């Protein structure tokens, strides 16, 4: 592959990020939580892209692990939002 945009994992991470921004912009979130959610969502595709562009398998793998860690952070934040009734389970499952 010549471009990170061709990677299926990047496409899915990109779509997830767009969905998260739509979700958080359509609700009344605490500003701090909203910012953290959006930063963690952004981190996922950005780390995939950055790792790919380094042109080193070792570095790419490192950045994929960072991206995976950001996805864990995002999942945790979304669960917190669910418990605080900022979002409901149906909204989470639709993404």
PDB file of N, CA, C and O in Angstrom:
ATOM      1  N   UNK A   1       0.825  -1.178   0.000  1.00  0.00           N
ATOM      2  CA  UNK A   1       0.000   0.000   0.000  1.00  0.00           C
ATOM      3  C   UNK A   1       0.866   1.237   0.000  1.00  0.00           C
ATOM      4  O   UNK A   1       1.913   1.300   0.643  1.00  0.00           O
ATOM      5  N   UNK A   2       0.399   2.201  -0.732  1.00  0.00           N
ATOM      6  CA  UNK A   2       1.171   3.428  -0.863  1.00  0.00           C
ATOM      7  C   UNK A   2       0.674   4.546   0.049  1.00  0.00           C
ATOM      8  O   UNK A   2       1.419   5.474   0.365  1.00  0.00           O
ATOM      9  N   UNK A   3      -0.602   4.452   0.476  1.00  0.00           N
ATOM     10  CA  UNK A   3      -1.186   5.529   1.259  1.00  0.00           C
ATOM     11  C   UNK A   3      -1.918   4.969   2.477  1.00  0.00           C
ATOM     12  O   UNK A   3      -2.566   3.925   2.403  1.00  0.00           O
ATOM     13  N   UNK A   4      -1.801   5.680   3.595  1.00  0.00           N
ATOM     14  CA  UNK A   4      -2.514   5.220   4.784  1.00  0.00           C
ATOM     15  C   UNK A   4      -4.022   5.285   4.577  1.00  0.00           C
ATOM     16  O   UNK A   4      -4.768   4.538   5.211  1.00  0.00           O
ATOM     17  N   UNK A   5      -4.472   6.164   3.702  1.00  0.00           N
ATOM     18  CA  UNK A   5      -5.905   6.295   3.422  1.00  0.00           C
ATOM     19  C   UNK A   5      -6.502   5.013   2.825  1.00  0.00           C
ATOM     20  O   UNK A   5      -7.719   4.826   2.847  1.00  0.00           O
ATOM     21  N   UNK A   6      -5.653   4.141   2.296  1.00  0.00           N
ATOM     22  CA  UNK A   6      -6.115   2.887   1.707  1.00  0.00           C
ATOM     23  C   UNK A   6      -6.273   1.773   2.746  1.00  0.00           C
ATOM     24  O   UNK A   6      -6.869   0.736   2.451  1.00  0.00           O
ATOM     25  N   UNK A   7      -5.757   1.973   3.937  1.00  0.00           N
ATOM     26  CA  UNK A   7      -5.837   0.958   4.985  1.00  0.00           C
ATOM     27  C   UNK A   7      -7.258   0.883   5.542  1.00  0.00           C
ATOM     28  O   UNK A   7      -7.853   1.906   5.882  1.00  0.00           O
ATOM     29  N   UNK A   8      -7.789  -0.317   5.633  1.00  0.00           N
ATOM     30  CA  UNK A   8      -9.144  -0.495   6.171  1.00  0.00           C
ATOM     31  C   UNK A   8      -9.233  -0.004   7.614  1.00  0.00           C
ATOM     32  O   UNK A   8     -10.237   0.591   8.003  1.00  0.00           O
ATOM     33  N   UNK A   9      -8.199  -0.248   8.405  1.00  0.00           N
ATOM     34  CA  UNK A   9      -8.206   0.193   9.802  1.00  0.00           C
ATOM     35  C   UNK A   9      -8.267   1.719   9.883  1.00  0.00           C
ATOM     36  O   UNK A   9      -8.921   2.265  10.771  1.00  0.00           O
ATOM     37  N   UNK A  10      -7.594   2.404   8.968  1.00  0.00           N
ATOM     38  CA  UNK A  10      -7.652   3.864   8.958  1.00  0.00           C
ATOM     39  C   UNK A  10      -9.053   4.345   8.582  1.00  0.00           C
ATOM     40  O   UNK A  10      -9.583   5.267   9.202  1.00  0.00           O
ATOM     41  N   UNK A  11      -9.646   3.724   7.574  1.00  0.00           N
ATOM     42  CA  UNK A  11     -10.993   4.109   7.140  1.00  0.00           C
ATOM     43  C   UNK A  11     -11.996   3.975   8.286  1.00  0.00           C
ATOM     44  O   UNK A  11     -12.840   4.847   8.488  1.00  0.00           O
ATOM     45  N   UNK A  12     -11.896   2.882   9.027  1.00  0.00           N
ATOM     46  CA  UNK A  12     -12.817   2.666  10.149  1.00  0.00           C
ATOM     47  C   UNK A  12     -12.544   3.656  11.278  1.00  0.00           C
ATOM     48  O   UNK A  12     -13.480   4.173  11.887  1.00  0.00           O
ATOM     49  N   UNK A  13     -11.289   3.919  11.557  1.00  0.00           N
ATOM     50  CA  UNK A  13     -10.938   4.879  12.604  1.00  0.00           C
ATOM     51  C   UNK A  13     -11.402   6.286  12.224  1.00  0.00           C
ATOM     52  O   UNK A  13     -11.877   7.042  13.071  1.00  0.00           O
ATOM     53  N   UNK A  14     -11.261   6.621  10.963  1.00  0.00           N
ATOM     54  CA  UNK A  14     -11.703   7.926  10.472  1.00  0.00           C
ATOM     55  C   UNK A  14     -13.218   8.063  10.644  1.00  0.00           C
ATOM     56  O   UNK A  14     -13.705   9.081  11.136  1.00  0.00           O
ATOM     57  N   UNK A  15     -13.953   7.030  10.235  1.00  0.00           N
ATOM     58  CA  UNK A  15     -15.417   7.046  10.351  1.00  0.00           C
ATOM     59  C   UNK A  15     -15.841   7.140  11.820  1.00  0.00           C
ATOM     60  O   UNK A  15     -16.789   7.853  12.149  1.00  0.00           O
ATOM     61  N   UNK A  16     -15.147   6.431  12.691  1.00  0.00           N
ATOM     62  CA  UNK A  16     -15.445   6.493  14.113  1.00  0.00           C
ATOM     63  C   UNK A  16     -15.249   7.916  14.645  1.00  0.00           C
ATOM     64  O   UNK A  16     -16.075   8.417  15.407  1.00  0.00           O
ATOM     65  N   UNK A  17     -14.182   8.543  14.249  1.00  0.00           N
ATOM     66  CA  UNK A  17     -13.896   9.904  14.707  1.00  0.00           C
ATOM     67  C   UNK A  17     -14.989  10.874  14.269  1.00  0.00           C
ATOM     68  O   UNK A  17     -15.433  11.710  15.056  1.00  0.00           O
ATOM     69  N   UNK A  18     -15.417  10.763  13.031  1.00  0.00           N
ATOM     70  CA  UNK A  18     -16.500  11.623  12.535  1.00  0.00           C
ATOM     71  C   UNK A  18     -17.767  11.370  13.348  1.00  0.00           C
ATOM     72  O   UNK A  18     -18.453  12.318  13.732  1.00  0.00           O
ATOM     73  N   UNK A  19     -18.084  10.108  13.613  1.00  0.00           N
ATOM     74  CA  UNK A  19     -19.278   9.759  14.389  1.00  0.00           C
ATOM     75  C   UNK A  19     -19.198  10.324  15.808  1.00  0.00           C
ATOM     76  O   UNK A  19     -20.187  10.833  16.334  1.00  0.00           O
ATOM     77  N   UNK A  20     -18.028  10.233  16.417  1.00  0.00           N
ATOM     78  CA  UNK A  20     -17.852  10.753  17.777  1.00  0.00           C
ATOM     79  C   UNK A  20     -18.046  12.268  17.802  1.00  0.00           C
ATOM     80  O   UNK A  20     -18.689  12.795  18.709  1.00  0.00           O
ATOM     81  N   UNK A  21     -17.499  12.962  16.821  1.00  0.00           N
ATOM     82  CA  UNK A  21     -17.680  14.411  16.784  1.00  0.00           C
ATOM     83  C   UNK A  21     -19.147  14.774  16.593  1.00  0.00           C
ATOM     84  O   UNK A  21     -19.633  15.718  17.215  1.00  0.00           O
ATOM     85  N   UNK A  22     -19.851  14.049  15.753  1.00  0.00           N
ATOM     86  CA  UNK A  22     -21.282  14.305  15.565  1.00  0.00           C
ATOM     87  C   UNK A  22     -22.044  14.044  16.854  1.00  0.00           C
ATOM     88  O   UNK A  22     -22.921  14.819  17.234  1.00  0.00           O
ATOM     89  N   UNK A  23     -21.708  12.956  17.519  1.00  0.00           N
ATOM     90  CA  UNK A  23     -22.375  12.603  18.766  1.00  0.00           C
ATOM     91  C   UNK A  23     -22.139  13.661  19.839  1.00  0.00           C
ATOM     92  O   UNK A  23     -23.080  14.080  20.512  1.00  0.00           O
ATOM     93  N   UNK A  24     -20.916  14.087  20.000  1.00  0.00           N
ATOM     94  CA  UNK A  24     -20.597  15.031  21.068  1.00  0.00           C
ATOM     95  C   UNK A  24     -21.036  16.451  20.741  1.00  0.00           C
ATOM     96  O   UNK A  24     -21.250  17.253  21.650  1.00  0.00           O
ATOM     97  N   UNK A  25     -21.172  16.773  19.472  1.00  0.00           N
ATOM     98  CA  UNK A  25     -21.633  18.116  19.112  1.00  0.00           C
ATOM     99  C   UNK A  25     -23.146  18.238  19.175  1.00  0.00           C
ATOM    100  O   UNK A  25     -23.676  19.349  19.204  1.00  0.00           O
ATOM    101  N   UNK A  26     -23.848  17.114  19.197  1.00  0.00           N
ATOM    102  CA  UNK A  26     -25.303  17.163  19.186  1.00  0.00           C
ATOM    103  C   UNK A  26     -25.902  17.100  20.585  1.00  0.00           C
ATOM    104  O   UNK A  26     -27.124  17.140  20.731  1.00  0.00           O
ATOM    105  N   UNK A  27     -25.077  17.005  21.604  1.00  0.00           N
ATOM    106  CA  UNK A  27     -25.560  16.885  22.975  1.00  0.00           C
ATOM    107  C   UNK A  27     -24.895  17.921  23.875  1.00  0.00           C
ATOM    108  O   UNK A  27     -23.879  18.520  23.524  1.00  0.00           O
ATOM    109  N   UNK A  28     -25.489  18.109  25.025  1.00  0.00           N
ATOM    110  CA  UNK A  28     -24.911  19.005  26.026  1.00  0.00           C
ATOM    111  C   UNK A  28     -23.944  18.208  26.900  1.00  0.00           C
ATOM    112  O   UNK A  28     -24.344  17.571  27.875  1.00  0.00           O
ATOM    113  N   UNK A  29     -22.706  18.255  26.542  1.00  0.00           N
ATOM    114  CA  UNK A  29     -21.667  17.560  27.290  1.00  0.00           C
ATOM    115  C   UNK A  29     -20.928  18.559  28.166  1.00  0.00           C
ATOM    116  O   UNK A  29     -20.839  19.745  27.849  1.00  0.00           O
ATOM    117  N   UNK A  30     -20.407  18.060  29.260  1.00  0.00           N
ATOM    118  CA  UNK A  30     -19.446  18.832  30.028  1.00  0.00           C
ATOM    119  C   UNK A  30     -18.271  19.124  29.092  1.00  0.00           C
ATOM    120  O   UNK A  30     -17.774  18.221  28.420  1.00  0.00           O
ATOM    121  N   UNK A  31     -17.833  20.368  29.049  1.00  0.00           N
ATOM    122  CA  UNK A  31     -16.795  20.772  28.090  1.00  0.00           C
ATOM    123  C   UNK A  31     -15.511  19.973  28.251  1.00  0.00           C
ATOM    124  O   UNK A  31     -14.884  19.610  27.255  1.00  0.00           O
ATOM    125  N   UNK A  32     -15.109  19.691  29.488  1.00  0.00           N
ATOM    126  CA  UNK A  32     -13.875  18.927  29.708  1.00  0.00           C
ATOM    127  C   UNK A  32     -13.998  17.505  29.162  1.00  0.00           C
ATOM    128  O   UNK A  32     -13.080  17.004  28.513  1.00  0.00           O
ATOM    129  N   UNK A  33     -15.126  16.863  29.426  1.00  0.00           N
ATOM    130  CA  UNK A  33     -15.329  15.497  28.927  1.00  0.00           C
ATOM    131  C   UNK A  33     -15.412  15.505  27.409  1.00  0.00           C
ATOM    132  O   UNK A  33     -14.813  14.655  26.750  1.00  0.00           O
ATOM    133  N   UNK A  34     -16.146  16.454  26.852  1.00  0.00           N
ATOM    134  CA  UNK A  34     -16.274  16.563  25.399  1.00  0.00           C
ATOM    135  C   UNK A  34     -14.906  16.702  24.741  1.00  0.00           C
ATOM    136  O   UNK A  34     -14.610  16.016  23.763  1.00  0.00           O
ATOM    137  N   UNK A  35     -14.076  17.587  25.278  1.00  0.00           N
ATOM    138  CA  UNK A  35     -12.734  17.787  24.715  1.00  0.00           C
ATOM    139  C   UNK A  35     -11.894  16.521  24.804  1.00  0.00           C
ATOM    140  O   UNK A  35     -11.184  16.178  23.859  1.00  0.00           O
ATOM    141  N   UNK A  36     -11.970  15.825  25.931  1.00  0.00           N
ATOM    142  CA  UNK A  36     -11.184  14.596  26.097  1.00  0.00           C
ATOM    143  C   UNK A  36     -11.664  13.506  25.148  1.00  0.00           C
ATOM    144  O   UNK A  36     -10.855  12.783  24.567  1.00  0.00           O
ATOM    145  N   UNK A  37     -12.984  13.389  24.990  1.00  0.00           N
ATOM    146  CA  UNK A  37     -13.535  12.402  24.057  1.00  0.00           C
ATOM    147  C   UNK A  37     -13.054  12.701  22.641  1.00  0.00           C
ATOM    148  O   UNK A  37     -12.596  11.806  21.931  1.00  0.00           O
ATOM    149  N   UNK A  38     -13.160  13.943  22.243  1.00  0.00           N
ATOM    150  CA  UNK A  38     -12.760  14.311  20.886  1.00  0.00           C
ATOM    151  C   UNK A  38     -11.267  14.128  20.666  1.00  0.00           C
ATOM    152  O   UNK A  38     -10.853  13.697  19.591  1.00  0.00           O
ATOM    153  N   UNK A  39     -10.449  14.449  21.671  1.00  0.00           N
ATOM    154  CA  UNK A  39      -8.999  14.249  21.524  1.00  0.00           C
ATOM    155  C   UNK A  39      -8.643  12.771  21.401  1.00  0.00           C
ATOM    156  O   UNK A  39      -7.803  12.393  20.585  1.00  0.00           O
ATOM    157  N   UNK A  40      -9.288  11.936  22.217  1.00  0.00           N
ATOM    158  CA  UNK A  40      -8.972  10.507  22.133  1.00  0.00           C
ATOM    159  C   UNK A  40      -9.438   9.926  20.802  1.00  0.00           C
ATOM    160  O   UNK A  40      -8.759   9.082  20.219  1.00  0.00           O
ATOM    161  N   UNK A  41     -10.602  10.379  20.320  1.00  0.00           N
ATOM    162  CA  UNK A  41     -11.091   9.904  19.018  1.00  0.00           C
ATOM    163  C   UNK A  41     -10.157  10.349  17.893  1.00  0.00           C
ATOM    164  O   UNK A  41      -9.839   9.564  17.000  1.00  0.00           O
ATOM    165  N   UNK A  42      -9.723  11.597  17.939  1.00  0.00           N
ATOM    166  CA  UNK A  42      -8.790  12.099  16.917  1.00  0.00           C
ATOM    167  C   UNK A  42      -7.474  11.333  16.914  1.00  0.00           C
ATOM    168  O   UNK A  42      -6.877  11.100  15.863  1.00  0.00           O
ATOM    169  N   UNK A  43      -7.038  10.952  18.089  1.00  0.00           N
ATOM    170  CA  UNK A  43      -5.749  10.279  18.225  1.00  0.00           C
ATOM    171  C   UNK A  43      -5.700   8.944  17.484  1.00  0.00           C
ATOM    172  O   UNK A  43      -4.634   8.520  17.038  1.00  0.00           O
ATOM    173  N   UNK A  44      -6.840   8.287  17.354  1.00  0.00           N
ATOM    174  CA  UNK A  44      -6.850   6.956  16.743  1.00  0.00           C
ATOM    175  C   UNK A  44      -6.410   7.003  15.275  1.00  0.00           C
ATOM    176  O   UNK A  44      -5.406   6.374  14.939  1.00  0.00           O
ATOM    177  N   UNK A  45      -7.110   7.716  14.386  1.00  0.00           N
ATOM    178  CA  UNK A  45      -6.659   7.729  12.992  1.00  0.00           C
ATOM    179  C   UNK A  45      -5.350   8.502  12.789  1.00  0.00           C
ATOM    180  O   UNK A  45      -4.566   8.181  11.896  1.00  0.00           O
ATOM    181  N   UNK A  46      -5.122   9.522  13.622  1.00  0.00           N
ATOM    182  CA  UNK A  46      -3.895  10.300  13.449  1.00  0.00           C
ATOM    183  C   UNK A  46      -2.658   9.466  13.747  1.00  0.00           C
ATOM    184  O   UNK A  46      -1.643   9.612  13.066  1.00  0.00           O
ATOM    185  N   UNK A  47      -2.718   8.601  14.744  1.00  0.00           N
ATOM    186  CA  UNK A  47      -1.566   7.739  15.037  1.00  0.00           C
ATOM    187  C   UNK A  47      -1.373   6.670  13.969  1.00  0.00           C
ATOM    188  O   UNK A  47      -0.242   6.290  13.668  1.00  0.00           O
ATOM    189  N   UNK A  48      -2.457   6.191  13.401  1.00  0.00           N
ATOM    190  CA  UNK A  48      -2.335   5.239  12.290  1.00  0.00           C
ATOM    191  C   UNK A  48      -1.624   5.919  11.121  1.00  0.00           C
ATOM    192  O   UNK A  48      -0.700   5.355  10.534  1.00  0.00           O
ATOM    193  N   UNK A  49      -2.056   7.124  10.792  1.00  0.00           N
ATOM    194  CA  UNK A  49      -1.457   7.870   9.678  1.00  0.00           C
ATOM    195  C   UNK A  49       0.013   8.186   9.949  1.00  0.00           C
ATOM    196  O   UNK A  49       0.869   7.992   9.086  1.00  0.00           O
ATOM    197  N   UNK A  50       0.293   8.670  11.147  1.00  0.00           N
ATOM    198  CA  UNK A  50       1.672   9.028  11.478  1.00  0.00           C
ATOM    199  C   UNK A  50       2.590   7.822  11.448  1.00  0.00           C
ATOM    200  O   UNK A  50       3.690   7.893  10.899  1.00  0.00           O
ATOM    201  N   UNK A  51       2.155   6.724  12.026  1.00  0.00           N
ATOM    202  CA  UNK A  51       2.978   5.515  12.022  1.00  0.00           C
ATOM    203  C   UNK A  51       3.239   5.002  10.622  1.00  0.00           C
ATOM    204  O   UNK A  51       4.352   4.577  10.311  1.00  0.00           O
ATOM    205  N   UNK A  52       2.225   5.038   9.778  1.00  0.00           N
ATOM    206  CA  UNK A  52       2.371   4.582   8.398  1.00  0.00           C
ATOM    207  C   UNK A  52       3.401   5.427   7.652  1.00  0.00           C
ATOM    208  O   UNK A  52       4.233   4.902   6.913  1.00  0.00           O
ATOM    209  N   UNK A  53       3.334   6.728   7.854  1.00  0.00           N
ATOM    210  CA  UNK A  53       4.217   7.644   7.133  1.00  0.00           C
ATOM    211  C   UNK A  53       5.675   7.553   7.572  1.00  0.00           C
ATOM    212  O   UNK A  53       6.554   8.062   6.877  1.00  0.00           O
ATOM    213  N   UNK A  54       5.945   6.928   8.687  1.00  0.00           N
ATOM    214  CA  UNK A  54       7.335   6.783   9.133  1.00  0.00           C
ATOM    215  C   UNK A  54       8.105   5.753   8.315  1.00  0.00           C
ATOM    216  O   UNK A  54       9.330   5.676   8.408  1.00  0.00           O
ATOM    217  N   UNK A  55       7.393   4.962   7.515  1.00  0.00           N
ATOM    218  CA  UNK A  55       8.003   3.999   6.591  1.00  0.00           C
ATOM    219  C   UNK A  55       8.876   2.961   7.282  1.00  0.00           C
ATOM    220  O   UNK A  55       9.884   2.511   6.736  1.00  0.00           O
ATOM    221  N   UNK A  56       8.472   2.592   8.482  1.00  0.00           N
ATOM    222  CA  UNK A  56       9.195   1.575   9.240  1.00  0.00           C
ATOM    223  C   UNK A  56       8.154   0.666   9.895  1.00  0.00           C
ATOM    224  O   UNK A  56       7.275   1.137  10.617  1.00  0.00           O
ATOM    225  N   UNK A  57       8.261  -0.633   9.639  1.00  0.00           N
ATOM    226  CA  UNK A  57       7.304  -1.565  10.244  1.00  0.00           C
ATOM    227  C   UNK A  57       7.320  -1.479  11.765  1.00  0.00           C
ATOM    228  O   UNK A  57       6.268  -1.508  12.404  1.00  0.00           O
ATOM    229  N   UNK A  58       8.505  -1.375  12.340  1.00  0.00           N
ATOM    230  CA  UNK A  58       8.626  -1.296  13.796  1.00  0.00           C
ATOM    231  C   UNK A  58       7.917  -0.058  14.327  1.00  0.00           C
ATOM    232  O   UNK A  58       7.184  -0.136  15.313  1.00  0.00           O
ATOM    233  N   UNK A  59       8.130   1.077  13.684  1.00  0.00           N
ATOM    234  CA  UNK A  59       7.475   2.313  14.118  1.00  0.00           C
ATOM    235  C   UNK A  59       5.967   2.257  13.875  1.00  0.00           C
ATOM    236  O   UNK A  59       5.189   2.731  14.702  1.00  0.00           O
ATOM    237  N   UNK A  60       5.558   1.686  12.758  1.00  0.00           N
ATOM    238  CA  UNK A  60       4.135   1.575  12.454  1.00  0.00           C
ATOM    239  C   UNK A  60       3.428   0.746  13.524  1.00  0.00           C
ATOM    240  O   UNK A  60       2.348   1.113  13.987  1.00  0.00           O
ATOM    241  N   UNK A  61       4.032  -0.358  13.910  1.00  0.00           N
ATOM    242  CA  UNK A  61       3.452  -1.209  14.952  1.00  0.00           C
ATOM    243  C   UNK A  61       3.346  -0.435  16.269  1.00  0.00           C
ATOM    244  O   UNK A  61       2.337  -0.520  16.969  1.00  0.00           O
ATOM    245  N   UNK A  62       4.386   0.313  16.595  1.00  0.00           N
ATOM    246  CA  UNK A  62       4.368   1.129  17.815  1.00  0.00           C
ATOM    247  C   UNK A  62       3.178   2.084  17.799  1.00  0.00           C
ATOM    248  O   UNK A  62       2.465   2.205  18.795  1.00  0.00           O
ATOM    249  N   UNK A  63       2.963   2.762  16.675  1.00  0.00           N
ATOM    250  CA  UNK A  63       1.873   3.727  16.580  1.00  0.00           C
ATOM    251  C   UNK A  63       0.507   3.047  16.537  1.00  0.00           C
ATOM    252  O   UNK A  63      -0.485   3.634  16.970  1.00  0.00           O
ATOM    253  N   UNK A  64       0.439   1.824  16.023  1.00  0.00           N
ATOM    254  CA  UNK A  64      -0.813   1.076  16.084  1.00  0.00           C
ATOM    255  C   UNK A  64      -1.174   0.756  17.540  1.00  0.00           C
ATOM    256  O   UNK A  64      -2.346   0.803  17.914  1.00  0.00           O
ATOM    257  N   UNK A  65      -0.174   0.433  18.352  1.00  0.00           N
ATOM    258  CA  UNK A  65      -0.435   0.194  19.770  1.00  0.00           C
ATOM    259  C   UNK A  65      -0.907   1.477  20.470  1.00  0.00           C
ATOM    260  O   UNK A  65      -1.787   1.433  21.329  1.00  0.00           O
ATOM    261  N   UNK A  66      -0.322   2.602  20.100  1.00  0.00           N
ATOM    262  CA  UNK A  66      -0.769   3.880  20.669  1.00  0.00           C
ATOM    263  C   UNK A  66      -2.212   4.150  20.261  1.00  0.00           C
ATOM    264  O   UNK A  66      -3.019   4.599  21.074  1.00  0.00           O
ATOM    265  N   UNK A  67      -2.528   3.877  19.012  1.00  0.00           N
ATOM    266  CA  UNK A  67      -3.890   4.049  18.522  1.00  0.00           C
ATOM    267  C   UNK A  67      -4.854   3.133  19.279  1.00  0.00           C
ATOM    268  O   UNK A  67      -5.960   3.544  19.631  1.00  0.00           O
ATOM    269  N   UNK A  68      -4.435   1.906  19.525  1.00  0.00           N
ATOM    270  CA  UNK A  68      -5.261   0.961  20.276  1.00  0.00           C
ATOM    271  C   UNK A  68      -5.499   1.468  21.695  1.00  0.00           C
ATOM    272  O   UNK A  68      -6.606   1.347  22.220  1.00  0.00           O
ATOM    273  N   UNK A  69      -4.484   2.026  22.307  1.00  0.00           N
ATOM    274  CA  UNK A  69      -4.631   2.582  23.652  1.00  0.00           C
ATOM    275  C   UNK A  69      -5.627   3.745  23.645  1.00  0.00           C
ATOM    276  O   UNK A  69      -6.429   3.883  24.569  1.00  0.00           O
ATOM    277  N   UNK A  70      -5.576   4.564  22.621  1.00  0.00           N
ATOM    278  CA  UNK A  70      -6.528   5.672  22.509  1.00  0.00           C
ATOM    279  C   UNK A  70      -7.951   5.159  22.338  1.00  0.00           C
ATOM    280  O   UNK A  70      -8.897   5.775  22.827  1.00  0.00           O
ATOM    281  N   UNK A  71      -8.106   4.041  21.650  1.00  0.00           N
ATOM    282  CA  UNK A  71      -9.449   3.481  21.495  1.00  0.00           C
ATOM    283  C   UNK A  71      -9.975   2.980  22.845  1.00  0.00           C
ATOM    284  O   UNK A  71     -11.173   3.073  23.111  1.00  0.00           O
ATOM    285  N   UNK A  72      -9.104   2.458  23.687  1.00  0.00           N
ATOM    286  CA  UNK A  72      -9.507   2.064  25.038  1.00  0.00           C
ATOM    287  C   UNK A  72      -9.925   3.272  25.861  1.00  0.00           C
ATOM    288  O   UNK A  72     -10.912   3.224  26.595  1.00  0.00           O
ATOM    289  N   UNK A  73      -9.176   4.343  25.735  1.00  0.00           N
ATOM    290  CA  UNK A  73      -9.527   5.582  26.426  1.00  0.00           C
ATOM    291  C   UNK A  73     -10.898   6.078  25.954  1.00  0.00           C
ATOM    292  O   UNK A  73     -11.730   6.479  26.768  1.00  0.00           O
ATOM    293  N   UNK A  74     -11.125   6.048  24.660  1.00  0.00           N
ATOM    294  CA  UNK A  74     -12.401   6.493  24.110  1.00  0.00           C
ATOM    295  C   UNK A  74     -13.557   5.635  24.622  1.00  0.00           C
ATOM    296  O   UNK A  74     -14.592   6.166  25.026  1.00  0.00           O
ATOM    297  N   UNK A  75     -13.387   4.317  24.606  1.00  0.00           N
ATOM    298  CA  UNK A  75     -14.440   3.424  25.105  1.00  0.00           C
ATOM    299  C   UNK A  75     -14.768   3.725  26.559  1.00  0.00           C
ATOM    300  O   UNK A  75     -15.936   3.745  26.949  1.00  0.00           O
ATOM    301  N   UNK A  76     -13.748   3.956  27.348  1.00  0.00           N
ATOM    302  CA  UNK A  76     -13.955   4.261  28.758  1.00  0.00           C
ATOM    303  C   UNK A  76     -14.698   5.586  28.927  1.00  0.00           C
ATOM    304  O   UNK A  76     -15.616   5.685  29.741  1.00  0.00           O
ATOM    305  N   UNK A  77     -14.311   6.583  28.175  1.00  0.00           N
ATOM    306  CA  UNK A  77     -14.984   7.883  28.242  1.00  0.00           C
ATOM    307  C   UNK A  77     -16.453   7.783  27.825  1.00  0.00           C
ATOM    308  O   UNK A  77     -17.320   8.416  28.428  1.00  0.00           O
ATOM    309  N   UNK A  78     -16.723   6.994  26.800  1.00  0.00           N
ATOM    310  CA  UNK A  78     -18.105   6.845  26.355  1.00  0.00           C
ATOM    311  C   UNK A  78     -18.947   6.124  27.406  1.00  0.00           C
ATOM    312  O   UNK A  78     -20.122   6.442  27.588  1.00  0.00           O
ATOM    313  N   UNK A  79     -18.351   5.157  28.094  1.00  0.00           N
ATOM    314  CA  UNK A  79     -19.069   4.478  29.181  1.00  0.00           C
ATOM    315  C   UNK A  79     -19.355   5.441  30.328  1.00  0.00           C
ATOM    316  O   UNK A  79     -20.429   5.399  30.929  1.00  0.00           O
ATOM    317  N   UNK A  80     -18.403   6.296  30.623  1.00  0.00           N
ATOM    318  CA  UNK A  80     -18.609   7.309  31.660  1.00  0.00           C
ATOM    319  C   UNK A  80     -19.778   8.211  31.263  1.00  0.00           C
ATOM    320  O   UNK A  80     -20.640   8.521  32.086  1.00  0.00           O
ATOM    321  N   UNK A  81     -19.799   8.622  30.018  1.00  0.00           N
ATOM    322  CA  UNK A  81     -20.892   9.466  29.523  1.00  0.00           C
ATOM    323  C   UNK A  81     -22.231   8.749  29.591  1.00  0.00           C
ATOM    324  O   UNK A  81     -23.262   9.366  29.860  1.00  0.00           O
ATOM    325  N   UNK A  82     -22.210   7.464  29.351  1.00  0.00           N
ATOM    326  CA  UNK A  82     -23.437   6.676  29.459  1.00  0.00           C
ATOM    327  C   UNK A  82     -23.922   6.680  30.915  1.00  0.00           C
ATOM    328  O   UNK A  82     -25.107   6.888  31.177  1.00  0.00           O
ATOM    329  N   UNK A  83     -23.013   6.453  31.844  1.00  0.00           N
ATOM    330  CA  UNK A  83     -23.379   6.432  33.263  1.00  0.00           C
ATOM    331  C   UNK A  83     -23.853   7.799  33.755  1.00  0.00           C
ATOM    332  O   UNK A  83     -24.686   7.877  34.658  1.00  0.00           O
ATOM    333  N   UNK A  84     -23.332   8.870  33.171  1.00  0.00           N
ATOM    334  CA  UNK A  84     -23.744  10.227  33.543  1.00  0.00           C
ATOM    335  C   UNK A  84     -24.982  10.685  32.774  1.00  0.00           C
ATOM    336  O   UNK A  84     -25.434  11.821  32.918  1.00  0.00           O
ATOM    337  N   UNK A  85     -25.519   9.783  31.958  1.00  0.00           N
ATOM    338  CA  UNK A  85     -26.713  10.066  31.143  1.00  0.00           C
ATOM    339  C   UNK A  85     -26.514  11.180  30.119  1.00  0.00           C
ATOM    340  O   UNK A  85     -27.465  11.864  29.743  1.00  0.00           O
ATOM    341  N   UNK A  86     -25.278  11.356  29.673  1.00  0.00           N
ATOM    342  CA  UNK A  86     -25.021  12.274  28.560  1.00  0.00           C
ATOM    343  C   UNK A  86     -25.437  11.616  27.247  1.00  0.00           C
ATOM    344  O   UNK A  86     -25.879  12.285  26.314  1.00  0.00           O
ATOM    345  N   UNK A  87     -25.288  10.303  27.195  1.00  0.00           N
ATOM    346  CA  UNK A  87     -25.691   9.519  26.031  1.00  0.00           C
ATOM    347  C   UNK A  87     -26.345   8.244  26.535  1.00  0.00           C
ATOM    348  O   UNK A  87     -26.121   7.833  27.673  1.00  0.00           O
ATOM    349  N   UNK A  88     -27.154   7.619  25.686  1.00  0.00           N
ATOM    350  CA  UNK A  88     -27.742   6.346  26.109  1.00  0.00           C
ATOM    351  C   UNK A  88     -27.130   5.210  25.306  1.00  0.00           C
ATOM    352  O   UNK A  88     -26.454   5.421  24.299  1.00  0.00           O
ATOM    353  N   UNK A  89     -27.387   4.004  25.781  1.00  0.00           N
ATOM    354  CA  UNK A  89     -26.763   2.809  25.191  1.00  0.00           C
ATOM    355  C   UNK A  89     -27.122   2.666  23.714  1.00  0.00           C
ATOM    356  O   UNK A  89     -26.293   2.224  22.919  1.00  0.00           O
ATOM    357  N   UNK A  90     -28.347   3.035  23.338  1.00  0.00           N
ATOM    358  CA  UNK A  90     -28.748   2.950  21.935  1.00  0.00           C
ATOM    359  C   UNK A  90     -27.874   3.828  21.057  1.00  0.00           C
ATOM    360  O   UNK A  90     -27.510   3.439  19.947  1.00  0.00           O
ATOM    361  N   UNK A  91     -27.536   5.016  21.555  1.00  0.00           N
ATOM    362  CA  UNK A  91     -26.654   5.890  20.797  1.00  0.00           C
ATOM    363  C   UNK A  91     -25.269   5.262  20.642  1.00  0.00           C
ATOM    364  O   UNK A  91     -24.681   5.318  19.562  1.00  0.00           O
ATOM    365  N   UNK A  92     -24.751   4.671  21.706  1.00  0.00           N
ATOM    366  CA  UNK A  92     -23.435   4.025  21.628  1.00  0.00           C
ATOM    367  C   UNK A  92     -23.443   2.877  20.641  1.00  0.00           C
ATOM    368  O   UNK A  92     -22.509   2.721  19.855  1.00  0.00           O
ATOM    369  N   UNK A  93     -24.488   2.078  20.679  1.00  0.00           N
ATOM    370  CA  UNK A  93     -24.551   0.905  19.817  1.00  0.00           C
ATOM    371  C   UNK A  93     -24.742   1.277  18.350  1.00  0.00           C
ATOM    372  O   UNK A  93     -24.398   0.490  17.469  1.00  0.00           O
ATOM    373  N   UNK A  94     -25.280   2.451  18.074  1.00  0.00           N
ATOM    374  CA  UNK A  94     -25.495   2.855  16.687  1.00  0.00           C
ATOM    375  C   UNK A  94     -24.193   3.259  16.003  1.00  0.00           C
ATOM    376  O   UNK A  94     -24.144   3.396  14.781  1.00  0.00           O
ATOM    377  N   UNK A  95     -23.141   3.450  16.795  1.00  0.00           N
ATOM    378  CA  UNK A  95     -21.849   3.819  16.225  1.00  0.00           C
ATOM    379  C   UNK A  95     -20.990   2.618  16.286  1.00  0.00           C
ATOM    380  O   UNK A  95     -19.834   2.664  15.863  1.00  0.00           O
TER     381      UNK A  95
END
